[in-house]
Amino acid sequence: MQVKTLIEALQKMNPDEEVCALLYTKQEFDYSPDDEVELTTDAWNKICQEFDEMPFADIWESISMAVTDYVKEKV
C-alpha cells in the first residue's frame, strides 16, 4: 500500500478513535551497504503487494479473541 492510500483511509476516520495497526517500511528490512545482498525497491514493492493480498486469519483471530475477553454486556 502506498502512503498516500493509507493517508486517504485515515482521513476518513475519527482522529480520536483507537486502532490496531501494523506498519513496516523497507528500511526496517533492508540490508547494510556492506552486505553481499540488497533488497531492491522493486522487490520490496512486490513483497508489499503480496502482503496486501494475504489473508490475515491469524491476526483477525487474535484480535477477535481479545475482543471476546474484554466485551461486556449492555446494561
N, CA, C and O atoms as a Tripos MOL2 file, in Angstrom:
@<TRIPOS>MOLECULE
protein
  300   299    75     0     0
PROTEIN
NO_CHARGES

@<TRIPOS>ATOM
      1 N           0.8420   -1.1670    0.0000 N.3       1 MET1
      2 CA          0.0000    0.0000    0.0000 C.3       1 MET1
      3 C           0.8950    1.2400    0.0000 C.2       1 MET1
      4 O           1.8830    1.3100    0.7310 O.2       1 MET1
      5 N           0.5440    2.1750   -0.7990 N.am      2 GLN2
      6 CA          1.3000    3.4230   -0.8170 C.3       2 GLN2
      7 C           0.8600    4.3000    0.3520 C.2       2 GLN2
      8 O          -0.2860    4.2270    0.7950 O.2       2 GLN2
      9 N           1.7640    5.1170    0.8390 N.am      3 VAL3
     10 CA          1.4810    6.0020    1.9720 C.3       3 VAL3
     11 C           0.2610    6.8710    1.6850 C.2       3 VAL3
     12 O          -0.5760    7.0800    2.5620 O.2       3 VAL3
     13 N           0.1620    7.3750    0.4580 N.am      4 LYS4
     14 CA         -0.9680    8.2510    0.1330 C.3       4 LYS4
     15 C          -2.3020    7.5290    0.2730 C.2       4 LYS4
     16 O          -3.2960    8.1460    0.6580 O.2       4 LYS4
     17 N          -2.3440    6.2280   -0.0340 N.am      5 THR5
     18 CA         -3.5700    5.4440    0.1150 C.3       5 THR5
     19 C          -3.9170    5.2850    1.5880 C.2       5 THR5
     20 O          -5.0830    5.3700    1.9720 O.2       5 THR5
     21 N          -2.9020    5.0540    2.4080 N.am      6 LEU6
     22 CA         -3.1160    4.9460    3.8470 C.3       6 LEU6
     23 C          -3.6130    6.2670    4.4220 C.2       6 LEU6
     24 O          -4.5310    6.2850    5.2420 O.2       6 LEU6
     25 N          -3.0150    7.3600    3.9980 N.am      7 ILE7
     26 CA         -3.4230    8.6810    4.4790 C.3       7 ILE7
     27 C          -4.8850    8.9490    4.1120 C.2       7 ILE7
     28 O          -5.6510    9.4470    4.9370 O.2       7 ILE7
     29 N          -5.2680    8.6210    2.8880 N.am      8 GLU8
     30 CA         -6.6640    8.8200    2.4610 C.3       8 GLU8
     31 C          -7.6150    8.0300    3.3440 C.2       8 GLU8
     32 O          -8.6600    8.5420    3.7440 O.2       8 GLU8
     33 N          -7.2610    6.7880    3.6500 N.am      9 ALA9
     34 CA         -8.1130    5.9530    4.5020 C.3       9 ALA9
     35 C          -8.1920    6.5250    5.9120 C.2       9 ALA9
     36 O          -9.2670    6.5580    6.5120 O.2       9 ALA9
     37 N          -7.0650    6.9710    6.4390 N.am     10 LEU10
     38 CA         -7.0420    7.5150    7.8000 C.3      10 LEU10
     39 C          -7.8200    8.8180    7.9060 C.2      10 LEU10
     40 O          -8.4330    9.0910    8.9380 O.2      10 LEU10
     41 N          -7.8010    9.6220    6.8550 N.am     11 GLN11
     42 CA         -8.5020   10.9040    6.8870 C.3      11 GLN11
     43 C         -10.0170   10.7270    6.9770 C.2      11 GLN11
     44 O         -10.7240   11.6510    7.3800 O.2      11 GLN11
     45 N         -10.5160    9.5580    6.6080 N.am     12 LYS12
     46 CA        -11.9530    9.2880    6.6710 C.3      12 LYS12
     47 C         -12.3730    8.8230    8.0680 C.2      12 LYS12
     48 O         -13.5650    8.6780    8.3420 O.2      12 LYS12
     49 N         -11.4170    8.5940    8.9330 N.am     13 MET13
     50 CA        -11.7040    8.0620   10.2600 C.3      13 MET13
     51 C         -11.7540    9.1630   11.3070 C.2      13 MET13
     52 O         -11.2350   10.2620   11.1110 O.2      13 MET13
     53 N         -12.3940    8.8380   12.4250 N.am     14 ASN14
     54 CA        -12.4240    9.7250   13.5760 C.3      14 ASN14
     55 C         -11.0090    9.7820   14.1500 C.2      14 ASN14
     56 O         -10.4770    8.7390   14.5310 O.2      14 ASN14
     57 N         -10.3760   10.9570   14.2290 N.am     15 PRO15
     58 CA         -8.9920   11.0330   14.6950 C.3      15 PRO15
     59 C          -8.8060   10.6450   16.1620 C.2      15 PRO15
     60 O          -7.6790   10.4120   16.6000 O.2      15 PRO15
     61 N          -9.8950   10.5740   16.9220 N.am     16 ASP16
     62 CA         -9.8020   10.1870   18.3260 C.3      16 ASP16
     63 C         -10.0290    8.6870   18.5380 C.2      16 ASP16
     64 O          -9.9300    8.1960   19.6620 O.2      16 ASP16
     65 N         -10.3300    7.9670   17.4690 N.am     17 GLU17
     66 CA        -10.5920    6.5290   17.5870 C.3      17 GLU17
     67 C          -9.2810    5.7570   17.7220 C.2      17 GLU17
     68 O          -8.3030    6.0580   17.0370 O.2      17 GLU17
     69 N          -9.2660    4.7580   18.6100 N.am     18 GLU18
     70 CA         -8.1120    3.8760   18.7480 C.3      18 GLU18
     71 C          -8.1740    2.8230   17.6450 C.2      18 GLU18
     72 O          -9.2550    2.3250   17.3310 O.2      18 GLU18
     73 N          -7.0320    2.4780   17.0570 N.am     19 VAL19
     74 CA         -6.9790    1.4490   16.0230 C.3      19 VAL19
     75 C          -5.8190    0.5010   16.3130 C.2      19 VAL19
     76 O          -4.8660    0.8600   17.0050 O.2      19 VAL19
     77 N          -5.9150   -0.7070   15.7770 N.am     20 CYS20
     78 CA         -4.7970   -1.6410   15.7790 C.3      20 CYS20
     79 C          -4.1550   -1.5220   14.4070 C.2      20 CYS20
     80 O          -4.8480   -1.6090   13.3930 O.2      20 CYS20
     81 N          -2.8540   -1.3250   14.3600 N.am     21 ALA21
     82 CA         -2.2040   -1.1220   13.0730 C.3      21 ALA21
     83 C          -0.8330   -1.7840   13.0500 C.2      21 ALA21
     84 O          -0.1230   -1.8180   14.0550 O.2      21 ALA21
     85 N          -0.4830   -2.3020   11.8980 N.am     22 LEU22
     86 CA          0.8550   -2.8070   11.6400 C.3      22 LEU22
     87 C           1.4110   -1.9860   10.4880 C.2      22 LEU22
     88 O           0.7520   -1.8260    9.4600 O.2      22 LEU22
     89 N           2.6160   -1.4670   10.6550 N.am     23 LEU23
     90 CA          3.2070   -0.6370    9.6160 C.3      23 LEU23
     91 C           4.6890   -0.9580    9.5250 C.2      23 LEU23
     92 O           5.4270   -0.8380   10.5030 O.2      23 LEU23
     93 N           5.1050   -1.3600    8.3560 N.am     24 TYR24
     94 CA          6.5080   -1.6960    8.1350 C.3      24 TYR24
     95 C           7.0000   -0.9600    6.9020 C.2      24 TYR24
     96 O           6.2490   -0.7550    5.9480 O.2      24 TYR24
     97 N           8.2650   -0.5640    6.9260 N.am     25 THR25
     98 CA          8.8720    0.0810    5.7730 C.3      25 THR25
     99 C          10.0660   -0.7400    5.3080 C.2      25 THR25
    100 O          10.5650   -1.6020    6.0300 O.2      25 THR25
    101 N          10.5020   -0.4650    4.1220 N.am     26 LYS26
    102 CA         11.6480   -1.1630    3.5430 C.3      26 LYS26
    103 C          12.8850   -1.0160    4.4110 C.2      26 LYS26
    104 O          13.6760   -1.9520    4.5330 O.2      26 LYS26
    105 N          13.0540    0.1490    5.0140 N.am     27 GLN27
    106 CA         14.2450    0.4130    5.8170 C.3      27 GLN27
    107 C          14.3950   -0.5780    6.9720 C.2      27 GLN27
    108 O          15.5150   -0.9000    7.3690 O.2      27 GLN27
    109 N          13.2940   -1.0560    7.5040 N.am     28 GLU28
    110 CA         13.3590   -1.9940    8.6260 C.3      28 GLU28
    111 C          13.8650   -3.3750    8.2180 C.2      28 GLU28
    112 O          14.3230   -4.1460    9.0610 O.2      28 GLU28
    113 N          13.7840   -3.6820    6.9470 N.am     29 PHE29
    114 CA         14.2010   -4.9930    6.4530 C.3      29 PHE29
    115 C          15.4140   -4.9190    5.5320 C.2      29 PHE29
    116 O          15.9410   -5.9430    5.0970 O.2      29 PHE29
    117 N          15.8430   -3.7090    5.2430 N.am     30 ASP30
    118 CA         16.9410   -3.5120    4.3090 C.3      30 ASP30
    119 C          18.2630   -4.0290    4.8760 C.2      30 ASP30
    120 O          18.4380   -4.1230    6.0910 O.2      30 ASP30
    121 N          19.1540   -4.3490    4.0100 N.am     31 TYR31
    122 CA         20.4810   -4.8340    4.3870 C.3      31 TYR31
    123 C          21.4620   -3.6830    4.4760 C.2      31 TYR31
    124 O          21.2300   -2.6120    3.9140 O.2      31 TYR31
    125 N          22.5290   -3.9000    5.1650 N.am     32 SER32
    126 CA         23.6010   -2.9150    5.2700 C.3      32 SER32
    127 C          24.2880   -2.7880    3.9160 C.2      32 SER32
    128 O          24.3620   -3.7640    3.1700 O.2      32 SER32
    129 N          24.7870   -1.6080    3.5900 N.am     33 PRO33
    130 CA         25.5260   -1.4440    2.3340 C.3      33 PRO33
    131 C          26.7520   -2.3670    2.2420 C.2      33 PRO33
    132 O          27.2380   -2.6400    1.1450 O.2      33 PRO33
    133 N          27.2420   -2.8370    3.3680 N.am     34 ASP34
    134 CA         28.3940   -3.7380    3.3830 C.3      34 ASP34
    135 C          28.0310   -5.1910    3.0750 C.2      34 ASP34
    136 O          28.9160   -6.0050    2.8090 O.2      34 ASP34
    137 N          26.7280   -5.5270    3.1090 N.am     35 ASP35
    138 CA         26.3010   -6.9020    2.8410 C.3      35 ASP35
    139 C          26.4460   -7.2500    1.3680 C.2      35 ASP35
    140 O          26.5550   -6.3770    0.5070 O.2      35 ASP35
    141 N          26.4460   -8.5430    1.1080 N.am     36 GLU36
    142 CA         26.5950   -9.0220   -0.2660 C.3      36 GLU36
    143 C          25.2710   -9.0660   -1.0220 C.2      36 GLU36
    144 O          25.2500   -9.3320   -2.2240 O.2      36 GLU36
    145 N          24.1830   -8.8090   -0.3310 N.am     37 VAL37
    146 CA         22.8590   -8.8160   -0.9610 C.3      37 VAL37
    147 C          22.1710   -7.4840   -0.7100 C.2      37 VAL37
    148 O          22.5710   -6.7230    0.1710 O.2      37 VAL37
    149 N          21.1330   -7.2100   -1.4910 N.am     38 GLU38
    150 CA         20.3660   -5.9900   -1.2890 C.3      38 GLU38
    151 C          18.8870   -6.2670   -1.5120 C.2      38 GLU38
    152 O          18.5140   -7.1650   -2.2670 O.2      38 GLU38
    153 N          18.0700   -5.4990   -0.8590 N.am     39 LEU39
    154 CA         16.6290   -5.5490   -1.0550 C.3      39 LEU39
    155 C          16.2830   -4.3620   -1.9490 C.2      39 LEU39
    156 O          16.2910   -3.2150   -1.5010 O.2      39 LEU39
    157 N          15.9840   -4.6400   -3.2000 N.am     40 THR40
    158 CA         15.7020   -3.5560   -4.1340 C.3      40 THR40
    159 C          14.3070   -2.9850   -3.8860 C.2      40 THR40
    160 O          13.4530   -3.6390   -3.2860 O.2      40 THR40
    161 N          14.0950   -1.7870   -4.3440 N.am     41 THR41
    162 CA         12.7760   -1.1690   -4.2320 C.3      41 THR41
    163 C          11.7440   -1.9840   -4.9900 C.2      41 THR41
    164 O          10.6170   -2.1460   -4.5210 O.2      41 THR41
    165 N          12.1110   -2.4960   -6.1530 N.am     42 ASP42
    166 CA         11.1930   -3.3280   -6.9340 C.3      42 ASP42
    167 C          10.7980   -4.5820   -6.1560 C.2      42 ASP42
    168 O           9.6280   -4.9630   -6.1360 O.2      42 ASP42
    169 N          11.7690   -5.2150   -5.5210 N.am     43 ALA43
    170 CA         11.4800   -6.4070   -4.7240 C.3      43 ALA43
    171 C          10.5880   -6.0560   -3.5410 C.2      43 ALA43
    172 O           9.6340   -6.7760   -3.2450 O.2      43 ALA43
    173 N          10.8930   -4.9540   -2.8660 N.am     44 TRP44
    174 CA         10.0770   -4.5310   -1.7250 C.3      44 TRP44
    175 C           8.6460   -4.2350   -2.1710 C.2      44 TRP44
    176 O           7.7030   -4.5940   -1.4660 O.2      44 TRP44
    177 N           8.4640   -3.5970   -3.3120 N.am     45 ASN45
    178 CA          7.1250   -3.3080   -3.8300 C.3      45 ASN45
    179 C           6.3500   -4.5990   -4.0940 C.2      45 ASN45
    180 O           5.1520   -4.6670   -3.8220 O.2      45 ASN45
    181 N           7.0210   -5.6170   -4.6180 N.am     46 LYS46
    182 CA          6.3670   -6.9080   -4.8500 C.3      46 LYS46
    183 C           5.9730   -7.5580   -3.5220 C.2      46 LYS46
    184 O           4.8900   -8.1310   -3.4050 O.2      46 LYS46
    185 N           6.8480   -7.4670   -2.5340 N.am     47 ILE47
    186 CA          6.5440   -8.0110   -1.2120 C.3      47 ILE47
    187 C           5.3160   -7.3130   -0.6330 C.2      47 ILE47
    188 O           4.4200   -7.9690   -0.1000 O.2      47 ILE47
    189 N           5.2720   -5.9960   -0.7360 N.am     48 CYS48
    190 CA          4.1330   -5.2400   -0.2170 C.3      48 CYS48
    191 C           2.8360   -5.6330   -0.9220 C.2      48 CYS48
    192 O           1.7900   -5.7580   -0.2870 O.2      48 CYS48
    193 N           2.9110   -5.8230   -2.2250 N.am     49 GLN49
    194 CA          1.7180   -6.2290   -2.9800 C.3      49 GLN49
    195 C           1.2450   -7.6020   -2.5220 C.2      49 GLN49
    196 O           0.0480   -7.8100   -2.3230 O.2      49 GLN49
    197 N           2.1710   -8.5400   -2.3520 N.am     50 GLU50
    198 CA          1.8060   -9.8700   -1.8640 C.3      50 GLU50
    199 C           1.2290   -9.7900   -0.4550 C.2      50 GLU50
    200 O           0.2670  -10.4890   -0.1360 O.2      50 GLU50
    201 N           1.8060   -8.9490    0.3790 N.am     51 PHE51
    202 CA          1.3500   -8.7770    1.7520 C.3      51 PHE51
    203 C          -0.0780   -8.2510    1.7660 C.2      51 PHE51
    204 O          -0.8950   -8.7060    2.5680 O.2      51 PHE51
    205 N          -0.3910   -7.3010    0.8910 N.am     52 ASP52
    206 CA         -1.7480   -6.7440    0.8090 C.3      52 ASP52
    207 C          -2.7720   -7.8020    0.4300 C.2      52 ASP52
    208 O          -3.9440   -7.6910    0.7890 O.2      52 ASP52
    209 N          -2.3380   -8.8240   -0.2910 N.am     53 GLU53
    210 CA         -3.2500   -9.8610   -0.7720 C.3      53 GLU53
    211 C          -3.3480  -11.0650    0.1730 C.2      53 GLU53
    212 O          -4.1520  -11.9680   -0.0580 O.2      53 GLU53
    213 N          -2.5380  -11.0820    1.2310 N.am     54 MET54
    214 CA         -2.5250  -12.2190    2.1500 C.3      54 MET54
    215 C          -3.7390  -12.1960    3.0670 C.2      54 MET54
    216 O          -4.1780  -11.1300    3.5010 O.2      54 MET54
    217 N          -4.2830  -13.3780    3.3630 N.am     55 PRO55
    218 CA         -5.3530  -13.4170    4.3720 C.3      55 PRO55
    219 C          -4.7420  -13.2210    5.7610 C.2      55 PRO55
    220 O          -3.6610  -13.7330    6.0510 O.2      55 PRO55
    221 N          -5.4210  -12.5000    6.5870 N.am     56 PHE56
    222 CA         -4.9120  -12.2200    7.9230 C.3      56 PHE56
    223 C          -5.7140  -12.9630    8.9800 C.2      56 PHE56
    224 O          -6.0810  -12.3930   10.0070 O.2      56 PHE56
    225 N          -5.9800  -14.2280    8.7250 N.am     57 ALA57
    226 CA         -6.8010  -15.0190    9.6340 C.3      57 ALA57
    227 C          -6.2070  -15.0540   11.0410 C.2      57 ALA57
    228 O          -6.9430  -14.9010   12.0150 O.2      57 ALA57
    229 N          -4.9130  -15.2490   11.1690 N.am     58 ASP58
    230 CA         -4.3020  -15.3470   12.4940 C.3      58 ASP58
    231 C          -4.4130  -14.0370   13.2660 C.2      58 ASP58
    232 O          -4.7450  -14.0370   14.4520 O.2      58 ASP58
    233 N          -4.1410  -12.9390   12.6050 N.am     59 ILE59
    234 CA         -4.2420  -11.6400   13.2660 C.3      59 ILE59
    235 C          -5.6970  -11.3580   13.6190 C.2      59 ILE59
    236 O          -5.9980  -10.9220   14.7300 O.2      59 ILE59
    237 N          -6.5970  -11.6070   12.6720 N.am     60 TRP60
    238 CA         -8.0260  -11.3820   12.8970 C.3      60 TRP60
    239 C          -8.5040  -12.2270   14.0780 C.2      60 TRP60
    240 O          -9.2420  -11.7450   14.9370 O.2      60 TRP60
    241 N          -8.0820  -13.4760   14.1140 N.am     61 GLU61
    242 CA         -8.4790  -14.3760   15.1960 C.3      61 GLU61
    243 C          -7.9460  -13.8780   16.5450 C.2      61 GLU61
    244 O          -8.6670  -13.9080   17.5420 O.2      61 GLU61
    245 N          -6.7140  -13.4300   16.5800 N.am     62 SER62
    246 CA         -6.1270  -12.9220   17.8250 C.3      62 SER62
    247 C          -6.8770  -11.6930   18.3340 C.2      62 SER62
    248 O          -7.1550  -11.5850   19.5280 O.2      62 SER62
    249 N          -7.2020  -10.7800   17.4430 N.am     63 ILE63
    250 CA         -7.9500   -9.5860   17.8440 C.3      63 ILE63
    251 C          -9.3520   -9.9840   18.2910 C.2      63 ILE63
    252 O          -9.8580   -9.4640   19.2860 O.2      63 ILE63
    253 N          -9.9810  -10.9030   17.5620 N.am     64 SER64
    254 CA        -11.3240  -11.3580   17.9330 C.3      64 SER64
    255 C         -11.3370  -12.0080   19.3090 C.2      64 SER64
    256 O         -12.2740  -11.8120   20.0830 O.2      64 SER64
    257 N         -10.3000  -12.7780   19.6140 N.am     65 MET65
    258 CA        -10.2050  -13.4060   20.9240 C.3      65 MET65
    259 C         -10.0440  -12.3460   22.0140 C.2      65 MET65
    260 O         -10.6490  -12.4600   23.0790 O.2      65 MET65
    261 N          -9.2470  -11.3350   21.7610 N.am     66 ALA66
    262 CA         -9.0720  -10.2530   22.7250 C.3      66 ALA66
    263 C         -10.3790   -9.4950   22.9240 C.2      66 ALA66
    264 O         -10.7180   -9.1180   24.0460 O.2      66 ALA66
    265 N         -11.1060   -9.2750   21.8430 N.am     67 VAL67
    266 CA        -12.3980   -8.5990   21.9400 C.3      67 VAL67
    267 C         -13.3260   -9.4140   22.8380 C.2      67 VAL67
    268 O         -14.0100   -8.8560   23.6960 O.2      67 VAL67
    269 N         -13.3490  -10.7240   22.6440 N.am     68 THR68
    270 CA        -14.1860  -11.5950   23.4670 C.3      68 THR68
    271 C         -13.8030  -11.4950   24.9430 C.2      68 THR68
    272 O         -14.6700  -11.5460   25.8150 O.2      68 THR68
    273 N         -12.5170  -11.3530   25.2220 N.am     69 ASP69
    274 CA        -12.0570  -11.2400   26.6070 C.3      69 ASP69
    275 C         -12.5190   -9.9340   27.2610 C.2      69 ASP69
    276 O         -12.7540   -9.9000   28.4690 O.2      69 ASP69
    277 N         -12.6500   -8.8750   26.4850 N.am     70 TYR70
    278 CA        -12.9470   -7.5670   27.0500 C.3      70 TYR70
    279 C         -14.3830   -7.0800   26.8440 C.2      70 TYR70
    280 O         -14.7890   -6.0800   27.4370 O.2      70 TYR70
    281 N         -15.1450   -7.7750   26.0160 N.am     71 VAL71
    282 CA        -16.5020   -7.3350   25.7300 C.3      71 VAL71
    283 C         -17.3540   -7.4200   27.0050 C.2      71 VAL71
    284 O         -17.1360   -8.2840   27.8540 O.2      71 VAL71
    285 N         -18.3270   -6.5080   27.1210 N.am     72 LYS72
    286 CA        -19.2300   -6.5750   28.2740 C.3      72 LYS72
    287 C         -20.6410   -6.3710   27.7840 C.2      72 LYS72
    288 O         -20.8770   -5.7550   26.7440 O.2      72 LYS72
    289 N         -21.5690   -6.8950   28.5440 N.am     73 GLU73
    290 CA        -22.9770   -6.8170   28.1790 C.3      73 GLU73
    291 C         -23.4760   -5.3950   28.3330 C.2      73 GLU73
    292 O         -23.0510   -4.6550   29.2200 O.2      73 GLU73
    293 N         -24.4000   -5.0290   27.4380 N.am     74 LYS74
    294 CA        -25.0470   -3.7180   27.5490 C.3      74 LYS74
    295 C         -25.9800   -3.7360   28.7400 C.2      74 LYS74
    296 O         -26.5850   -4.7600   29.0610 O.2      74 LYS74
    297 N         -26.0860   -2.6200   29.3750 N.am     75 VAL75
    298 CA        -26.9570   -2.5200   30.5540 C.3      75 VAL75
    299 C         -28.2770   -1.9260   30.1660 C.2      75 VAL75
    300 O         -29.1520   -1.7580   31.0160 O.2      75 VAL75
@<TRIPOS>BOND
     1     1     2 1
     2     2     3 1
     3     3     4 2
     4     3     5 am
     5     5     6 1
     6     6     7 1
     7     7     8 2
     8     7     9 am
     9     9    10 1
    10    10    11 1
    11    11    12 2
    12    11    13 am
    13    13    14 1
    14    14    15 1
    15    15    16 2
    16    15    17 am
    17    17    18 1
    18    18    19 1
    19    19    20 2
    20    19    21 am
    21    21    22 1
    22    22    23 1
    23    23    24 2
    24    23    25 am
    25    25    26 1
    26    26    27 1
    27    27    28 2
    28    27    29 am
    29    29    30 1
    30    30    31 1
    31    31    32 2
    32    31    33 am
    33    33    34 1
    34    34    35 1
    35    35    36 2
    36    35    37 am
    37    37    38 1
    38    38    39 1
    39    39    40 2
    40    39    41 am
    41    41    42 1
    42    42    43 1
    43    43    44 2
    44    43    45 am
    45    45    46 1
    46    46    47 1
    47    47    48 2
    48    47    49 am
    49    49    50 1
    50    50    51 1
    51    51    52 2
    52    51    53 am
    53    53    54 1
    54    54    55 1
    55    55    56 2
    56    55    57 am
    57    57    58 1
    58    58    59 1
    59    59    60 2
    60    59    61 am
    61    61    62 1
    62    62    63 1
    63    63    64 2
    64    63    65 am
    65    65    66 1
    66    66    67 1
    67    67    68 2
    68    67    69 am
    69    69    70 1
    70    70    71 1
    71    71    72 2
    72    71    73 am
    73    73    74 1
    74    74    75 1
    75    75    76 2
    76    75    77 am
    77    77    78 1
    78    78    79 1
    79    79    80 2
    80    79    81 am
    81    81    82 1
    82    82    83 1
    83    83    84 2
    84    83    85 am
    85    85    86 1
    86    86    87 1
    87    87    88 2
    88    87    89 am
    89    89    90 1
    90    90    91 1
    91    91    92 2
    92    91    93 am
    93    93    94 1
    94    94    95 1
    95    95    96 2
    96    95    97 am
    97    97    98 1
    98    98    99 1
    99    99   100 2
   100    99   101 am
   101   101   102 1
   102   102   103 1
   103   103   104 2
   104   103   105 am
   105   105   106 1
   106   106   107 1
   107   107   108 2
   108   107   109 am
   109   109   110 1
   110   110   111 1
   111   111   112 2
   112   111   113 am
   113   113   114 1
   114   114   115 1
   115   115   116 2
   116   115   117 am
   117   117   118 1
   118   118   119 1
   119   119   120 2
   120   119   121 am
   121   121   122 1
   122   122   123 1
   123   123   124 2
   124   123   125 am
   125   125   126 1
   126   126   127 1
   127   127   128 2
   128   127   129 am
   129   129   130 1
   130   130   131 1
   131   131   132 2
   132   131   133 am
   133   133   134 1
   134   134   135 1
   135   135   136 2
   136   135   137 am
   137   137   138 1
   138   138   139 1
   139   139   140 2
   140   139   141 am
   141   141   142 1
   142   142   143 1
   143   143   144 2
   144   143   145 am
   145   145   146 1
   146   146   147 1
   147   147   148 2
   148   147   149 am
   149   149   150 1
   150   150   151 1
   151   151   152 2
   152   151   153 am
   153   153   154 1
   154   154   155 1
   155   155   156 2
   156   155   157 am
   157   157   158 1
   158   158   159 1
   159   159   160 2
   160   159   161 am
   161   161   162 1
   162   162   163 1
   163   163   164 2
   164   163   165 am
   165   165   166 1
   166   166   167 1
   167   167   168 2
   168   167   169 am
   169   169   170 1
   170   170   171 1
   171   171   172 2
   172   171   173 am
   173   173   174 1
   174   174   175 1
   175   175   176 2
   176   175   177 am
   177   177   178 1
   178   178   179 1
   179   179   180 2
   180   179   181 am
   181   181   182 1
   182   182   183 1
   183   183   184 2
   184   183   185 am
   185   185   186 1
   186   186   187 1
   187   187   188 2
   188   187   189 am
   189   189   190 1
   190   190   191 1
   191   191   192 2
   192   191   193 am
   193   193   194 1
   194   194   195 1
   195   195   196 2
   196   195   197 am
   197   197   198 1
   198   198   199 1
   199   199   200 2
   200   199   201 am
   201   201   202 1
   202   202   203 1
   203   203   204 2
   204   203   205 am
   205   205   206 1
   206   206   207 1
   207   207   208 2
   208   207   209 am
   209   209   210 1
   210   210   211 1
   211   211   212 2
   212   211   213 am
   213   213   214 1
   214   214   215 1
   215   215   216 2
   216   215   217 am
   217   217   218 1
   218   218   219 1
   219   219   220 2
   220   219   221 am
   221   221   222 1
   222   222   223 1
   223   223   224 2
   224   223   225 am
   225   225   226 1
   226   226   227 1
   227   227   228 2
   228   227   229 am
   229   229   230 1
   230   230   231 1
   231   231   232 2
   232   231   233 am
   233   233   234 1
   234   234   235 1
   235   235   236 2
   236   235   237 am
   237   237   238 1
   238   238   239 1
   239   239   240 2
   240   239   241 am
   241   241   242 1
   242   242   243 1
   243   243   244 2
   244   243   245 am
   245   245   246 1
   246   246   247 1
   247   247   248 2
   248   247   249 am
   249   249   250 1
   250   250   251 1
   251   251   252 2
   252   251   253 am
   253   253   254 1
   254   254   255 1
   255   255   256 2
   256   255   257 am
   257   257   258 1
   258   258   259 1
   259   259   260 2
   260   259   261 am
   261   261   262 1
   262   262   263 1
   263   263   264 2
   264   263   265 am
   265   265   266 1
   266   266   267 1
   267   267   268 2
   268   267   269 am
   269   269   270 1
   270   270   271 1
   271   271   272 2
   272   271   273 am
   273   273   274 1
   274   274   275 1
   275   275   276 2
   276   275   277 am
   277   277   278 1
   278   278   279 1
   279   279   280 2
   280   279   281 am
   281   281   282 1
   282   282   283 1
   283   283   284 2
   284   283   285 am
   285   285   286 1
   286   286   287 1
   287   287   288 2
   288   287   289 am
   289   289   290 1
   290   290   291 1
   291   291   292 2
   292   291   293 am
   293   293   294 1
   294   294   295 1
   295   295   296 2
   296   295   297 am
   297   297   298 1
   298   298   299 1
   299   299   300 2
@<TRIPOS>SUBSTRUCTURE
     1 MET1         2 RESIDUE 1 A MET
     2 GLN2         6 RESIDUE 1 A GLN
     3 VAL3        10 RESIDUE 1 A VAL
     4 LYS4        14 RESIDUE 1 A LYS
     5 THR5        18 RESIDUE 1 A THR
     6 LEU6        22 RESIDUE 1 A LEU
     7 ILE7        26 RESIDUE 1 A ILE
     8 GLU8        30 RESIDUE 1 A GLU
     9 ALA9        34 RESIDUE 1 A ALA
    10 LEU10       38 RESIDUE 1 A LEU
    11 GLN11       42 RESIDUE 1 A GLN
    12 LYS12       46 RESIDUE 1 A LYS
    13 MET13       50 RESIDUE 1 A MET
    14 ASN14       54 RESIDUE 1 A ASN
    15 PRO15       58 RESIDUE 1 A PRO
    16 ASP16       62 RESIDUE 1 A ASP
    17 GLU17       66 RESIDUE 1 A GLU
    18 GLU18       70 RESIDUE 1 A GLU
    19 VAL19       74 RESIDUE 1 A VAL
    20 CYS20       78 RESIDUE 1 A CYS
    21 ALA21       82 RESIDUE 1 A ALA
    22 LEU22       86 RESIDUE 1 A LEU
    23 LEU23       90 RESIDUE 1 A LEU
    24 TYR24       94 RESIDUE 1 A TYR
    25 THR25       98 RESIDUE 1 A THR
    26 LYS26      102 RESIDUE 1 A LYS
    27 GLN27      106 RESIDUE 1 A GLN
    28 GLU28      110 RESIDUE 1 A GLU
    29 PHE29      114 RESIDUE 1 A PHE
    30 ASP30      118 RESIDUE 1 A ASP
    31 TYR31      122 RESIDUE 1 A TYR
    32 SER32      126 RESIDUE 1 A SER
    33 PRO33      130 RESIDUE 1 A PRO
    34 ASP34      134 RESIDUE 1 A ASP
    35 ASP35      138 RESIDUE 1 A ASP
    36 GLU36      142 RESIDUE 1 A GLU
    37 VAL37      146 RESIDUE 1 A VAL
    38 GLU38      150 RESIDUE 1 A GLU
    39 LEU39      154 RESIDUE 1 A LEU
    40 THR40      158 RESIDUE 1 A THR
    41 THR41      162 RESIDUE 1 A THR
    42 ASP42      166 RESIDUE 1 A ASP
    43 ALA43      170 RESIDUE 1 A ALA
    44 TRP44      174 RESIDUE 1 A TRP
    45 ASN45      178 RESIDUE 1 A ASN
    46 LYS46      182 RESIDUE 1 A LYS
    47 ILE47      186 RESIDUE 1 A ILE
    48 CYS48      190 RESIDUE 1 A CYS
    49 GLN49      194 RESIDUE 1 A GLN
    50 GLU50      198 RESIDUE 1 A GLU
    51 PHE51      202 RESIDUE 1 A PHE
    52 ASP52      206 RESIDUE 1 A ASP
    53 GLU53      210 RESIDUE 1 A GLU
    54 MET54      214 RESIDUE 1 A MET
    55 PRO55      218 RESIDUE 1 A PRO
    56 PHE56      222 RESIDUE 1 A PHE
    57 ALA57      226 RESIDUE 1 A ALA
    58 ASP58      230 RESIDUE 1 A ASP
    59 ILE59      234 RESIDUE 1 A ILE
    60 TRP60      238 RESIDUE 1 A TRP
    61 GLU61      242 RESIDUE 1 A GLU
    62 SER62      246 RESIDUE 1 A SER
    63 ILE63      250 RESIDUE 1 A ILE
    64 SER64      254 RESIDUE 1 A SER
    65 MET65      258 RESIDUE 1 A MET
    66 ALA66      262 RESIDUE 1 A ALA
    67 VAL67      266 RESIDUE 1 A VAL
    68 THR68      270 RESIDUE 1 A THR
    69 ASP69      274 RESIDUE 1 A ASP
    70 TYR70      278 RESIDUE 1 A TYR
    71 VAL71      282 RESIDUE 1 A VAL
    72 LYS72      286 RESIDUE 1 A LYS
    73 GLU73      290 RESIDUE 1 A GLU
    74 LYS74      294 RESIDUE 1 A LYS
    75 VAL75      298 RESIDUE 1 A VAL
